[in-house]
Amino acid sequence: MTKEPVVLKRIDIEEEPPEKICHESGTSLENAIVLTANQPPGTNKMLIHLTAIQKEYQIVHRMICACGKLGHAQIMMQMMIEKQGKKYDVLKLRCPEKGNTWTIYFDITDVLKHVPQEEQ
């Protein structure tokens, strides 16, 4: 039985993302995919940040592209923004087959609480 794509709303950086993620996940700041980091004290802070970035790429790889293929989207741009006291990673994606572009947002506020200010 084939699993249907899910709309991803929240995930801890240590969790395994769903096998198929709907391309409607994280399409605005209001419905950004929230990344959390429930790490024990003493965890390497740079490792937390790198794990979060890796999780974002893993999610993109499991996303259904505009052309309907799994993991087909290409990352064209990545940047961090701050809005109303929250921090977001913004990824612009492109379907190499159809040429469509779209943007996904990750709320990384919780993750960055664990990272020293100078490393952000």
BAPAKE-771708 format. One record per residue: residue number from 1; x, y, z of N, C-alpha, C, O in turn. Coordinates in nm, 3 decimals. Each point is the difference from the previous one (the first is absolute). Layout:
N
@n = NUM; n.east = X; n.north = Y; n.up = Z; ca.east = X; ca.north = Y; ca.up = Z; c.east = X; c.north = Y; c.up = Z; o.east = X; o.north = Y; o.up = Z
...
//
This chain:
120
@n = 1; n.east = 0.083; n.north = -0.118; n.up = 0.000; ca.east = -0.083; ca.north = 0.118; ca.up = 0.000; c.east = 0.088; c.north = 0.126; c.up = 0.000; o.east = 0.089; o.north = 0.013; o.up = 0.084
@n = 2; n.east = -0.113; n.north = 0.077; n.up = -0.177; ca.east = 0.078; ca.north = 0.123; ca.up = -0.012; c.east = -0.049; c.north = 0.102; c.up = 0.102; o.east = -0.120; o.north = 0.024; o.up = 0.012
@n = 3; n.east = 0.212; n.north = 0.035; n.up = 0.059; ca.east = -0.036; ca.north = 0.101; ca.up = 0.098; c.east = -0.026; c.north = 0.132; c.up = -0.070; o.east = 0.070; o.north = 0.038; o.up = -0.094
@n = 4; n.east = -0.173; n.north = 0.032; n.up = 0.142; ca.east = -0.034; ca.north = 0.132; ca.up = -0.053; c.east = 0.095; c.north = 0.105; c.up = 0.058; o.east = 0.043; o.north = -0.013; o.up = 0.115
@n = 5; n.east = -0.009; n.north = 0.115; n.up = -0.192; ca.east = 0.083; ca.north = 0.109; ca.up = 0.055; c.east = -0.071; c.north = 0.071; c.up = 0.114; o.east = -0.122; o.north = 0.017; o.up = -0.003
@n = 6; n.east = 0.198; n.north = 0.024; n.up = 0.103; ca.east = -0.057; ca.north = 0.072; ca.up = 0.114; c.east = 0.045; c.north = 0.145; c.up = -0.002; o.east = 0.106; o.north = 0.033; o.up = -0.052
@n = 7; n.east = -0.188; n.north = 0.053; n.up = 0.109; ca.east = 0.039; ca.north = 0.140; ca.up = 0.019; c.east = 0.076; c.north = 0.003; c.up = 0.132; o.east = -0.056; o.north = -0.026; o.up = 0.106
@n = 8; n.east = 0.183; n.north = 0.059; n.up = -0.113; ca.east = 0.087; ca.north = 0.001; ca.up = 0.118; c.east = -0.010; c.north = 0.136; c.up = 0.068; o.east = 0.015; o.north = 0.104; o.up = -0.063
@n = 9; n.east = -0.041; n.north = -0.107; n.up = 0.195; ca.east = -0.015; ca.north = 0.125; ca.up = 0.075; c.east = 0.108; c.north = 0.019; c.up = 0.105; o.east = 0.041; o.north = 0.114; o.up = 0.026
@n = 10; n.east = 0.006; n.north = -0.222; n.up = 0.035; ca.east = 0.096; ca.north = 0.008; ca.up = 0.111; c.east = 0.080; c.north = -0.129; c.up = 0.004; o.east = -0.053; o.north = -0.109; o.up = -0.021
@n = 11; n.east = 0.185; n.north = 0.124; n.up = 0.049; ca.east = 0.084; ca.north = -0.119; ca.up = 0.012; c.east = 0.122; c.north = 0.035; c.up = 0.084; o.east = 0.056; o.north = 0.109; o.up = -0.012
@n = 12; n.east = -0.015; n.north = -0.202; n.up = 0.097; ca.east = 0.124; ca.north = 0.017; ca.up = 0.076; c.east = 0.116; c.north = -0.040; c.up = -0.091; o.east = -0.015; o.north = -0.087; o.up = -0.086
@n = 13; n.east = 0.129; n.north = 0.150; n.up = 0.106; ca.east = 0.114; ca.north = -0.028; ca.up = -0.088; c.east = 0.050; c.north = -0.144; c.up = 0.011; o.east = 0.073; o.north = -0.047; o.up = -0.088
@n = 14; n.east = -0.112; n.north = -0.023; n.up = 0.194; ca.east = 0.040; ca.north = -0.141; ca.up = 0.015; c.east = -0.104; c.north = -0.097; c.up = -0.056; o.east = 0.027; o.north = -0.120; o.up = -0.009
@n = 15; n.east = -0.144; n.north = 0.169; n.up = -0.029; ca.east = -0.106; ca.north = -0.086; ca.up = -0.053; c.east = 0.024; c.north = -0.034; c.up = -0.147; o.east = 0.063; o.north = 0.076; o.up = -0.074
@n = 16; n.east = -0.115; n.north = -0.189; n.up = 0.034; ca.east = 0.003; ca.north = -0.040; ca.up = -0.141; c.east = -0.121; c.north = 0.063; c.up = -0.068; o.east = -0.113; o.north = -0.020; o.up = 0.044
@n = 17; n.east = 0.134; n.north = 0.096; n.up = -0.151; ca.east = -0.116; ca.north = 0.061; ca.up = -0.067; c.east = -0.083; c.north = -0.105; c.up = -0.074; o.east = 0.048; o.north = -0.109; o.up = -0.029
@n = 18; n.east = -0.176; n.north = 0.143; n.up = 0.000; ca.east = -0.083; ca.north = -0.093; ca.up = -0.076; c.east = 0.064; c.north = -0.034; c.up = -0.134; o.east = 0.082; o.north = 0.075; o.up = -0.052
@n = 19; n.east = -0.120; n.north = -0.189; n.up = -0.004; ca.east = 0.056; ca.north = -0.045; ca.up = -0.128; c.east = -0.034; c.north = 0.094; c.up = -0.115; o.east = 0.083; o.north = 0.023; o.up = -0.088
@n = 20; n.east = -0.204; n.north = 0.031; n.up = 0.089; ca.east = -0.044; ca.north = 0.091; ca.up = -0.106; c.east = -0.061; c.north = 0.124; c.up = 0.065; o.east = -0.089; o.north = -0.009; o.up = 0.085
@n = 21; n.east = 0.139; n.north = 0.124; n.up = -0.126; ca.east = -0.047; ca.north = 0.126; ca.up = 0.056; c.east = -0.063; c.north = 0.083; c.up = -0.110; o.east = 0.058; o.north = 0.019; o.up = -0.107
@n = 22; n.east = -0.177; n.north = 0.030; n.up = 0.134; ca.east = -0.076; ca.north = 0.080; ca.up = -0.095; c.east = 0.073; c.north = 0.131; c.up = -0.029; o.east = 0.055; o.north = 0.062; o.up = 0.091
@n = 23; n.east = -0.054; n.north = -0.019; n.up = -0.217; ca.east = 0.069; ca.north = 0.124; ca.up = -0.036; c.east = -0.071; c.north = 0.124; c.up = 0.055; o.east = 0.049; o.north = 0.112; o.up = -0.015
@n = 24; n.east = -0.163; n.north = -0.130; n.up = 0.079; ca.east = -0.071; ca.north = 0.111; ca.up = 0.063; c.east = 0.050; c.north = 0.026; c.up = 0.143; o.east = -0.049; o.north = 0.091; o.up = 0.066
@n = 25; n.east = 0.144; n.north = -0.169; n.up = -0.020; ca.east = 0.056; ca.north = 0.017; ca.up = 0.135; c.east = 0.089; c.north = 0.125; c.up = 0.004; o.east = 0.083; o.north = 0.021; o.up = -0.088
@n = 26; n.east = -0.103; n.north = 0.061; n.up = 0.190; ca.east = 0.090; ca.north = 0.113; ca.up = 0.023; c.east = -0.001; c.north = 0.108; c.up = -0.106; o.east = 0.103; o.north = 0.062; o.up = -0.024
@n = 27; n.east = -0.216; n.north = -0.038; n.up = -0.040; ca.east = -0.004; ca.north = 0.093; ca.up = -0.113; c.east = -0.011; c.north = 0.147; c.up = 0.039; o.east = 0.000; o.north = 0.087; o.up = -0.087
@n = 28; n.east = -0.009; n.north = -0.058; n.up = 0.217; ca.east = -0.004; ca.north = 0.140; ca.up = 0.045; c.east = 0.057; c.north = 0.007; c.up = 0.141; o.east = 0.022; o.north = -0.102; o.up = 0.065
@n = 29; n.east = 0.003; n.north = 0.224; n.up = -0.019; ca.east = 0.047; ca.north = 0.016; ca.up = 0.138; c.east = -0.103; c.north = -0.051; c.up = 0.099; o.east = 0.035; o.north = -0.055; o.up = 0.104
@n = 30; n.east = -0.163; n.north = 0.074; n.up = -0.137; ca.east = -0.108; ca.north = -0.042; ca.up = 0.090; c.east = -0.008; c.north = -0.152; c.up = 0.015; o.east = -0.039; o.north = -0.049; o.up = 0.106
@n = 31; n.east = 0.075; n.north = -0.025; n.up = -0.210; ca.east = -0.005; ca.north = -0.148; ca.up = 0.011; c.east = 0.139; c.north = -0.061; c.up = -0.020; o.east = 0.013; o.north = -0.108; o.up = -0.057
@n = 32; n.east = 0.090; n.north = 0.180; n.up = 0.103; ca.east = 0.137; ca.north = -0.049; ca.up = -0.010; c.east = 0.013; c.north = -0.135; c.up = 0.073; o.east = -0.070; o.north = -0.026; o.up = 0.098
@n = 33; n.east = 0.160; n.north = -0.057; n.up = -0.148; ca.east = 0.030; ca.north = -0.127; ca.up = 0.067; c.east = 0.086; c.north = 0.033; c.up = 0.121; o.east = 0.110; o.north = 0.055; o.up = -0.013
@n = 34; n.east = -0.159; n.north = -0.087; n.up = 0.131; ca.east = 0.070; ca.north = 0.033; ca.up = 0.124; c.east = 0.102; c.north = -0.110; c.up = 0.031; o.east = -0.036; o.north = -0.117; o.up = 0.014
@n = 35; n.east = 0.162; n.north = 0.156; n.up = -0.004; ca.east = 0.106; ca.north = -0.093; ca.up = 0.042; c.east = 0.027; c.north = 0.022; c.up = 0.148; o.east = 0.018; o.north = 0.113; o.up = 0.044
@n = 36; n.east = -0.016; n.north = -0.223; n.up = 0.032; ca.east = 0.030; ca.north = 0.009; ca.up = 0.142; c.east = 0.128; c.north = -0.078; c.up = 0.029; o.east = 0.040; o.north = -0.087; o.up = -0.076
@n = 37; n.east = 0.022; n.north = 0.121; n.up = 0.188; ca.east = 0.124; ca.north = -0.068; ca.up = 0.041; c.east = -0.009; c.north = -0.033; c.up = 0.148; o.east = 0.040; o.north = 0.080; o.up = 0.084
@n = 38; n.east = -0.091; n.north = -0.196; n.up = -0.054; ca.east = -0.009; ca.north = -0.046; ca.up = 0.140; c.east = 0.129; c.north = -0.073; c.up = 0.035; o.east = 0.005; o.north = -0.123; o.up = 0.004
@n = 39; n.east = 0.098; n.north = 0.201; n.up = 0.021; ca.east = 0.132; ca.north = -0.055; ca.up = 0.025; c.east = 0.037; c.north = 0.011; c.up = 0.147; o.east = -0.034; o.north = 0.098; o.up = 0.065
@n = 40; n.east = 0.105; n.north = -0.199; n.up = -0.012; ca.east = 0.042; ca.north = 0.008; ca.up = 0.140; c.east = 0.109; c.north = 0.106; c.up = 0.018; o.east = 0.074; o.north = 0.030; o.up = -0.093
@n = 41; n.east = -0.066; n.north = 0.026; n.up = 0.215; ca.east = 0.107; ca.north = 0.097; ca.up = 0.028; c.east = 0.136; c.north = -0.060; c.up = -0.034; o.east = 0.024; o.north = -0.118; o.up = 0.023
@n = 42; n.east = 0.065; n.north = 0.201; n.up = -0.076; ca.east = 0.133; ca.north = -0.047; ca.up = -0.032; c.east = 0.016; c.north = -0.048; c.up = -0.143; o.east = 0.111; o.north = -0.031; o.up = -0.043
@n = 43; n.east = -0.221; n.north = 0.022; n.up = -0.033; ca.east = 0.009; ca.north = -0.040; ca.up = -0.140; c.east = 0.075; c.north = 0.108; c.up = -0.078; o.east = -0.023; o.north = 0.119; o.up = 0.022
@n = 44; n.east = 0.111; n.north = -0.159; n.up = -0.111; ca.east = 0.076; ca.north = 0.092; ca.up = -0.083; c.east = -0.095; c.north = 0.091; c.up = -0.077; o.east = -0.080; o.north = -0.048; o.up = -0.080
@n = 45; n.east = 0.089; n.north = 0.177; n.up = 0.105; ca.east = -0.094; ca.north = 0.096; ca.up = -0.058; c.east = 0.013; c.north = 0.013; c.up = -0.151; o.east = -0.099; o.north = 0.018; o.up = -0.070
@n = 46; n.east = 0.221; n.north = -0.026; n.up = 0.019; ca.east = 0.020; ca.north = 0.006; ca.up = -0.146; c.east = -0.062; c.north = -0.123; c.up = -0.065; o.east = -0.056; o.north = 0.009; o.up = -0.109
@n = 47; n.east = 0.065; n.north = -0.123; n.up = 0.176; ca.east = -0.059; ca.north = -0.124; ca.up = -0.051; c.east = -0.152; c.north = 0.014; c.up = -0.011; o.east = -0.061; o.north = -0.048; o.up = -0.095
@n = 48; n.east = -0.001; n.north = 0.114; n.up = 0.193; ca.east = -0.145; ca.north = 0.023; ca.up = -0.004; c.east = -0.036; c.north = 0.080; c.up = -0.125; o.east = -0.094; o.north = -0.035; o.up = -0.072
@n = 49; n.east = 0.169; n.north = 0.143; n.up = 0.047; ca.east = -0.028; ca.north = 0.085; ca.up = -0.116; c.east = 0.019; c.north = -0.077; c.up = -0.132; o.east = -0.083; o.north = 0.010; o.up = -0.090
@n = 50; n.east = 0.190; n.north = -0.085; n.up = 0.079; ca.east = 0.026; ca.north = -0.078; ca.up = -0.121; c.east = -0.105; c.north = -0.109; c.up = -0.021; o.east = -0.039; o.north = -0.028; o.up = -0.113
@n = 51; n.east = -0.005; n.north = -0.033; n.up = 0.222; ca.east = -0.104; ca.north = -0.104; ca.up = -0.009; c.east = -0.130; c.north = 0.061; c.up = -0.051; o.east = -0.072; o.north = -0.063; o.up = -0.077
@n = 52; n.east = 0.041; n.north = 0.184; n.up = 0.120; ca.east = -0.121; ca.north = 0.068; ca.up = -0.045; c.east = 0.006; c.north = 0.026; c.up = -0.151; o.east = -0.098; o.north = -0.022; o.up = -0.071
@n = 53; n.east = 0.212; n.north = 0.069; n.up = 0.023; ca.east = 0.016; ca.north = 0.025; ca.up = -0.144; c.east = -0.013; c.north = -0.130; c.up = -0.078; o.east = -0.066; o.north = -0.005; o.up = -0.104
@n = 54; n.east = 0.129; n.north = -0.100; n.up = 0.154; ca.east = -0.010; ca.north = -0.131; ca.up = -0.064; c.east = -0.146; c.north = -0.047; c.up = -0.005; o.east = -0.043; o.north = -0.059; o.up = -0.099
@n = 55; n.east = -0.032; n.north = 0.085; n.up = 0.206; ca.east = -0.142; ca.north = -0.040; ca.up = 0.005; c.east = -0.079; c.north = 0.075; c.up = -0.107; o.east = -0.088; o.north = -0.059; o.up = -0.063
@n = 56; n.east = 0.117; n.north = 0.186; n.up = 0.042; ca.east = -0.069; ca.north = 0.076; ca.up = -0.104; c.east = 0.022; c.north = -0.063; c.up = -0.138; o.east = -0.094; o.north = -0.017; o.up = -0.078
@n = 57; n.east = 0.218; n.north = -0.019; n.up = 0.049; ca.east = 0.031; ca.north = -0.062; ca.up = -0.129; c.east = -0.065; c.north = -0.137; c.up = -0.013; o.east = -0.044; o.north = -0.038; o.up = -0.108
@n = 58; n.east = 0.038; n.north = -0.036; n.up = 0.219; ca.east = -0.066; ca.north = -0.131; ca.up = -0.001; c.east = -0.149; c.north = 0.017; c.up = -0.030; o.east = -0.058; o.north = -0.080; o.up = -0.074
@n = 59; n.east = -0.004; n.north = 0.181; n.up = 0.130; ca.east = -0.142; ca.north = 0.027; ca.up = -0.024; c.east = -0.021; c.north = 0.036; c.up = -0.147; o.east = -0.093; o.north = -0.051; o.up = -0.062
@n = 60; n.east = 0.177; n.north = 0.136; n.up = 0.006; ca.east = -0.012; ca.north = 0.036; ca.up = -0.142; c.east = 0.013; c.north = -0.125; c.up = -0.087; o.east = -0.072; o.north = -0.016; o.up = -0.098
@n = 61; n.east = 0.164; n.north = -0.072; n.up = 0.135; ca.east = 0.020; ca.north = -0.123; ca.up = -0.078; c.east = -0.122; c.north = -0.092; c.up = 0.005; o.east = -0.021; o.north = -0.079; o.up = -0.092
@n = 62; n.east = -0.059; n.north = 0.089; n.up = 0.197; ca.east = -0.119; ca.north = -0.085; ca.up = 0.013; c.east = -0.129; c.north = 0.070; c.up = -0.044; o.east = -0.110; o.north = -0.051; o.up = 0.018
@n = 63; n.east = 0.128; n.north = 0.169; n.up = -0.076; ca.east = -0.115; ca.north = 0.077; ca.up = -0.043; c.east = -0.041; c.north = -0.039; c.up = -0.142; o.east = 0.084; o.north = -0.028; o.up = -0.085
@n = 64; n.east = -0.215; n.north = 0.026; n.up = 0.062; ca.east = -0.050; ca.north = -0.024; ca.up = -0.134; c.east = 0.016; c.north = 0.130; c.up = -0.079; o.east = -0.051; o.north = 0.104; o.up = 0.041
@n = 65; n.east = 0.121; n.north = -0.109; n.up = -0.150; ca.east = 0.028; ca.north = 0.116; ca.up = -0.084; c.east = -0.126; c.north = 0.040; c.up = -0.078; o.east = -0.097; o.north = -0.075; o.up = -0.004
@n = 66; n.east = 0.100; n.north = 0.192; n.up = -0.057; ca.east = -0.112; ca.north = 0.048; ca.up = -0.081; c.east = -0.030; c.north = -0.095; c.up = -0.116; o.east = -0.114; o.north = -0.006; o.up = -0.046
@n = 67; n.east = 0.214; n.north = -0.067; n.up = -0.001; ca.east = -0.020; ca.north = -0.094; ca.up = -0.110; c.east = -0.057; c.north = -0.134; c.up = 0.048; o.east = -0.030; o.north = -0.088; o.up = -0.080
@n = 68; n.east = 0.017; n.north = 0.073; n.up = 0.213; ca.east = -0.055; ca.north = -0.122; ca.up = 0.057; c.east = 0.103; c.north = -0.102; c.up = 0.042; o.east = -0.036; o.north = -0.104; o.up = 0.056
@n = 69; n.east = 0.164; n.north = 0.130; n.up = -0.082; ca.east = 0.105; ca.north = -0.094; ca.up = 0.036; c.east = 0.051; c.north = 0.026; c.up = 0.142; o.east = 0.005; o.north = 0.114; o.up = 0.046
@n = 70; n.east = 0.031; n.north = -0.220; n.up = 0.021; ca.east = 0.052; ca.north = 0.009; ca.up = 0.136; c.east = 0.147; c.north = 0.043; c.up = -0.003; o.east = 0.081; o.north = -0.058; o.up = -0.072
@n = 71; n.east = -0.047; n.north = 0.159; n.up = 0.152; ca.east = 0.139; ca.north = 0.042; ca.up = 0.014; c.east = 0.062; c.north = 0.062; c.up = -0.123; o.east = 0.122; o.north = -0.005; o.up = -0.016
@n = 72; n.east = -0.203; n.north = 0.062; n.up = -0.071; ca.east = 0.049; ca.north = 0.051; ca.up = -0.127; c.east = 0.035; c.north = 0.148; c.up = 0.006; o.east = 0.073; o.north = 0.050; o.up = -0.086
@n = 73; n.east = -0.123; n.north = 0.021; n.up = 0.188; ca.east = 0.022; ca.north = 0.145; ca.up = 0.010; c.east = 0.146; c.north = 0.033; c.up = 0.024; o.east = 0.071; o.north = -0.072; o.up = 0.071
@n = 74; n.east = -0.028; n.north = 0.181; n.up = -0.130; ca.east = 0.137; ca.north = 0.048; ca.up = 0.019; c.east = -0.004; c.north = 0.127; c.up = 0.085; o.east = -0.088; o.north = 0.084; o.up = -0.018
@n = 75; n.east = 0.183; n.north = -0.072; n.up = 0.109; ca.east = 0.010; ca.north = 0.121; ca.up = 0.083; c.east = 0.078; c.north = 0.104; c.up = -0.078; o.east = 0.115; o.north = -0.022; o.up = -0.038
@n = 76; n.east = -0.180; n.north = 0.136; n.up = 0.014; ca.east = 0.063; ca.north = 0.108; ca.up = -0.076; c.east = 0.064; c.north = 0.104; c.up = 0.092; o.east = 0.102; o.north = 0.060; o.up = -0.034
@n = 77; n.east = -0.164; n.north = -0.040; n.up = 0.152; ca.east = 0.047; ca.north = 0.104; ca.up = 0.090; c.east = -0.041; c.north = -0.036; c.up = 0.142; o.east = -0.103; o.north = -0.062; o.up = 0.023
@n = 78; n.east = 0.186; n.north = 0.102; n.up = 0.073; ca.east = -0.032; ca.north = -0.018; ca.up = 0.141; c.east = 0.045; c.north = 0.125; c.up = 0.074; o.east = 0.112; o.north = 0.048; o.up = -0.019
@n = 79; n.east = -0.201; n.north = 0.004; n.up = 0.104; ca.east = 0.038; ca.north = 0.116; ca.up = 0.082; c.east = -0.076; c.north = -0.006; c.up = 0.132; o.east = -0.100; o.north = -0.070; o.up = 0.013
@n = 80; n.east = 0.150; n.north = 0.146; n.up = 0.084; ca.east = -0.065; ca.north = 0.007; ca.up = 0.129; c.east = -0.060; c.north = 0.140; c.up = 0.015; o.east = 0.064; o.north = 0.099; o.up = -0.033
@n = 81; n.east = -0.188; n.north = -0.093; n.up = 0.083; ca.east = -0.065; ca.north = 0.128; ca.up = 0.025; c.east = -0.056; c.north = 0.001; c.up = 0.142; o.east = -0.018; o.north = -0.105; o.up = 0.062
@n = 82; n.east = -0.009; n.north = 0.225; n.up = -0.012; ca.east = -0.063; ca.north = 0.013; ca.up = 0.131; c.east = -0.126; c.north = 0.085; c.up = -0.018; o.east = 0.003; o.north = 0.104; o.up = -0.065
@n = 83; n.east = -0.111; n.north = -0.151; n.up = 0.123; ca.east = -0.128; ca.north = 0.071; ca.up = -0.012; c.east = -0.076; c.north = -0.018; c.up = 0.131; o.east = -0.022; o.north = -0.112; o.up = 0.044
@n = 84; n.east = -0.019; n.north = 0.222; n.up = 0.016; ca.east = -0.078; ca.north = 0.001; ca.up = 0.123; c.east = 0.062; c.north = -0.088; c.up = 0.109; o.east = -0.070; o.north = -0.076; o.up = 0.067
@n = 85; n.east = 0.202; n.north = 0.087; n.up = -0.051; ca.east = 0.070; ca.north = -0.071; ca.up = 0.105; c.east = 0.030; c.north = -0.147; c.up = -0.028; o.east = 0.057; o.north = -0.068; o.up = 0.084
@n = 86; n.east = -0.096; n.north = 0.019; n.up = -0.200; ca.east = 0.028; ca.north = -0.139; ca.up = -0.037; c.east = 0.103; c.north = -0.002; c.up = -0.113; o.east = 0.010; o.north = 0.093; o.up = -0.079
@n = 87; n.east = 0.066; n.north = -0.202; n.up = 0.075; ca.east = 0.101; ca.north = -0.017; ca.up = -0.106; c.east = -0.042; c.north = -0.113; c.up = -0.091; o.east = -0.050; o.north = -0.104; o.up = 0.044
@n = 88; n.east = 0.071; n.north = 0.126; n.up = -0.173; ca.east = -0.042; ca.north = -0.096; ca.up = -0.102; c.east = 0.113; c.north = -0.026; c.up = -0.099; o.east = 0.074; o.north = 0.091; o.up = -0.036
@n = 89; n.east = -0.062; n.north = -0.216; n.up = -0.006; ca.east = 0.079; ca.north = -0.033; ca.up = -0.117; c.east = -0.098; c.north = -0.002; c.up = -0.116; o.east = -0.107; o.north = -0.060; o.up = 0.008
@n = 90; n.east = 0.145; n.north = 0.126; n.up = -0.116; ca.east = -0.085; ca.north = 0.010; ca.up = -0.119; c.east = 0.075; c.north = -0.068; c.up = -0.114; o.east = 0.113; o.north = 0.036; o.up = -0.032
@n = 91; n.east = -0.178; n.north = -0.134; n.up = -0.030; ca.east = 0.061; ca.north = -0.071; ca.up = -0.112; c.east = -0.086; c.north = 0.020; c.up = -0.125; o.east = -0.120; o.north = -0.026; o.up = 0.001
@n = 92; n.east = 0.183; n.north = 0.072; n.up = -0.107; ca.east = -0.069; ca.north = 0.012; ca.up = -0.128; c.east = 0.032; c.north = -0.127; c.up = -0.080; o.east = 0.116; o.north = -0.034; o.up = -0.021
@n = 93; n.east = -0.221; n.north = -0.034; n.up = -0.023; ca.east = 0.015; ca.north = -0.127; ca.up = -0.071; c.east = -0.044; c.north = 0.015; c.up = -0.145; o.east = -0.078; o.north = 0.089; o.up = -0.034
@n = 94; n.east = 0.129; n.north = -0.178; n.up = -0.050; ca.east = -0.034; ca.north = 0.001; ca.up = -0.142; c.east = -0.019; c.north = -0.143; c.up = -0.048; o.east = 0.077; o.north = -0.089; o.up = 0.035
@n = 95; n.east = -0.181; n.north = 0.070; n.up = -0.115; ca.east = -0.021; ca.north = -0.129; ca.up = -0.066; c.east = 0.079; c.north = 0.002; c.up = -0.130; o.east = -0.030; o.north = 0.080; o.up = -0.088
@n = 96; n.east = 0.131; n.north = -0.167; n.up = 0.074; ca.east = 0.082; ca.north = 0.002; ca.up = -0.121; c.east = -0.077; c.north = -0.044; c.up = -0.125; o.east = 0.039; o.north = 0.032; o.up = -0.112
@n = 97; n.east = -0.149; n.north = -0.103; n.up = 0.133; ca.east = -0.077; ca.north = -0.049; ca.up = -0.114; c.east = -0.098; c.north = 0.104; c.up = -0.053; o.east = -0.010; o.north = 0.021; o.up = -0.121
@n = 98; n.east = -0.063; n.north = 0.044; n.up = 0.212; ca.east = -0.103; ca.north = 0.096; ca.up = -0.041; c.east = 0.046; c.north = 0.145; c.up = 0.012; o.east = -0.062; o.north = 0.089; o.up = -0.059
@n = 99; n.east = 0.169; n.north = -0.065; n.up = 0.133; ca.east = 0.049; ca.north = 0.136; ca.up = 0.017; c.east = -0.071; c.north = 0.079; c.up = 0.108; o.east = 0.036; o.north = 0.115; o.up = 0.026
@n = 100; n.east = -0.138; n.north = -0.175; n.up = 0.037; ca.east = -0.072; ca.north = 0.069; ca.up = 0.108; c.east = 0.095; c.north = 0.030; c.up = 0.115; o.east = 0.092; o.north = -0.077; o.up = 0.028
@n = 101; n.east = -0.115; n.north = 0.189; n.up = 0.038; ca.east = 0.076; ca.north = 0.031; ca.up = 0.122; c.east = -0.099; c.north = 0.024; c.up = 0.113; o.east = -0.113; o.north = 0.044; o.up = -0.022
@n = 102; n.east = 0.156; n.north = -0.075; n.up = 0.143; ca.east = -0.080; ca.north = 0.027; ca.up = 0.119; c.east = 0.094; c.north = 0.014; c.up = 0.118; o.east = 0.117; o.north = -0.038; o.up = -0.007
@n = 103; n.east = -0.170; n.north = 0.093; n.up = 0.113; ca.east = 0.079; ca.north = 0.027; ca.up = 0.119; c.east = -0.057; c.north = -0.077; c.up = 0.118; o.east = -0.121; o.north = -0.008; o.up = 0.018
@n = 104; n.east = 0.210; n.north = -0.048; n.up = 0.063; ca.east = -0.043; ca.north = -0.062; ca.up = 0.125; c.east = 0.071; c.north = 0.068; c.up = 0.117; o.east = 0.113; o.north = 0.048; o.up = -0.012
@n = 105; n.east = -0.182; n.north = -0.047; n.up = 0.124; ca.east = 0.048; ca.north = 0.069; ca.up = 0.120; c.east = 0.013; c.north = -0.099; c.up = 0.115; o.east = -0.087; o.north = -0.084; o.up = 0.022
@n = 106; n.east = 0.198; n.north = 0.096; n.up = 0.051; ca.east = 0.024; ca.north = -0.079; ca.up = 0.120; c.east = 0.014; c.north = 0.097; c.up = 0.117; o.east = 0.084; o.north = 0.089; o.up = -0.004
@n = 107; n.east = -0.166; n.north = -0.105; n.up = 0.106; ca.east = 0.013; ca.north = 0.079; ca.up = 0.121; c.east = 0.109; c.north = -0.065; c.up = 0.084; o.east = -0.018; o.north = -0.109; o.up = 0.054
@n = 108; n.east = 0.132; n.north = 0.177; n.up = -0.042; ca.east = 0.116; ca.north = -0.057; ca.up = 0.070; c.east = 0.026; c.north = 0.070; c.up = 0.133; o.east = 0.109; o.north = -0.011; o.up = 0.057
@n = 109; n.east = -0.209; n.north = 0.083; n.up = -0.008; ca.east = 0.014; ca.north = 0.075; ca.up = 0.125; c.east = 0.046; c.north = -0.090; c.up = 0.114; o.east = 0.094; o.north = 0.035; o.up = 0.071
@n = 110; n.east = -0.159; n.north = -0.149; n.up = -0.053; ca.east = 0.034; ca.north = -0.092; ca.up = 0.109; c.east = 0.142; c.north = -0.054; c.up = -0.015; o.east = 0.074; o.north = -0.009; o.up = 0.098
@n = 111; n.east = -0.037; n.north = -0.027; n.up = -0.219; ca.east = 0.134; ca.north = -0.055; ca.up = -0.026; c.east = 0.107; c.north = 0.102; c.up = 0.037; o.east = 0.100; o.north = -0.033; o.up = 0.063
@n = 112; n.east = -0.122; n.north = 0.159; n.up = -0.103; ca.east = 0.102; ca.north = 0.101; ca.up = 0.024; c.east = 0.011; c.north = 0.042; c.up = 0.146; o.east = 0.098; o.north = 0.064; o.up = 0.037
@n = 113; n.east = -0.195; n.north = -0.099; n.up = 0.047; ca.east = 0.012; ca.north = 0.025; ca.up = 0.144; c.east = 0.118; c.north = -0.078; c.up = 0.057; o.east = 0.056; o.north = 0.037; o.up = 0.103
@n = 114; n.east = -0.019; n.north = -0.146; n.up = -0.171; ca.east = 0.109; ca.north = -0.086; ca.up = 0.046; c.east = 0.136; c.north = 0.039; c.up = -0.057; o.east = 0.102; o.north = -0.056; o.up = 0.040
@n = 115; n.east = -0.100; n.north = 0.152; n.up = -0.132; ca.east = 0.123; ca.north = 0.038; ca.up = -0.070; c.east = 0.045; c.north = 0.137; c.up = 0.047; o.east = -0.081; o.north = 0.093; o.up = 0.003
@n = 116; n.east = 0.210; n.north = -0.077; n.up = 0.036; ca.east = 0.048; ca.north = 0.131; ca.up = 0.043; c.east = -0.022; c.north = 0.105; c.up = -0.111; o.east = 0.009; o.north = -0.031; o.up = -0.118
@n = 117; n.east = -0.038; n.north = 0.155; n.up = 0.159; ca.east = -0.033; ca.north = 0.109; ca.up = -0.091; c.east = 0.106; c.north = 0.017; c.up = -0.110; o.east = -0.036; o.north = 0.023; o.up = -0.115
@n = 118; n.east = 0.164; n.north = -0.033; n.up = 0.150; ca.east = 0.107; ca.north = 0.022; ca.up = -0.099; c.east = 0.003; c.north = -0.106; c.up = -0.110; o.east = 0.057; o.north = 0.024; o.up = -0.107
@n = 119; n.east = -0.119; n.north = -0.142; n.up = 0.129; ca.east = -0.002; ca.north = -0.106; ca.up = -0.100; c.east = -0.122; c.north = 0.009; c.up = -0.090; o.east = -0.009; o.north = -0.074; o.up = -0.098
@n = 120; n.east = -0.085; n.north = 0.163; n.up = 0.127; ca.east = -0.120; ca.north = 0.015; ca.up = -0.081; c.east = 0.033; c.north = 0.086; c.up = -0.116; o.east = -0.086; o.north = 0.026; o.up = -0.083
//
